[in-house]
Amino acid sequence: MASFPMISVGDLLEMKKPHPCGSNVFKVLRIGADFKICCTQCERTLTLDRIKIEKMIKKIIPNGDL
């Protein structure tokens, strides 16, 4: 069985691919079957399903501590 990363609201997610604005860091706003994330540069919000997000994550920064 696969191990899923522990992600909580307020964490920053560094993604493998950048957003069209150039940033690849997103803040977690909501967790569930779908994740609601916000780009840290242009502040656009995205809602994506859990499986897609988990494949795209490069690194998790807990509690938004850069």
N, C-alpha and C positions, 0 to 999 in steps of 0.2 A: 504494500500500500504506500502511496506517495505521501511525503511529508510536506505540509503546507506551511508557509511562513506566517509568523504571528504579526499581523498588521492591525494597528488600532487607529482611531480617529486622531488626527493631528500629526501623524507620522509623515515624513517626506519620502517619496519614492523616486529613486533615480532610475530612469528607464533606459533600455538599450537603444532606442531610436528617439531622436528629438522631435518635439512638437514643431509645426511649421514656423513658429515664431523664433525658433532656435534654442529654446530651453529644453532640457531633458529632466527637469525636477518638477514633481507634482506633489501637492498636499492632499491628504486624504480627508474628505469632508463627511462621507457616509460609507458604512460597510453593511453588506448583506449579500443577497444573491448577486446584486449589482454593486459596483463601487462608484461613488461620485468623487471625482478628483478635480483639482483646480491647478492650472499651470501657474507656477510662481512668477513668471515674467509678464505674461499678458493677462492673467487672471481669468481666462476662459475656463468654463467648467465642462467636464466630460462625464458621461455615464457609460461605463463599460461593464460587461459581465466578468465575474470573478476569474474564470478560467483564462480569459484573454489577458487580464491584468497580471495574473501570476506568471504567465509566460513572458511578459514584457519587462518584468522587474529585473534590474541589474543589482541594486543595492537598496536596503531599507535604512533610513536615518530616523531612529526613534525620537519621538516628541519634537521633531523639527529642529533638533540641535545640529547646526552646521558647524 
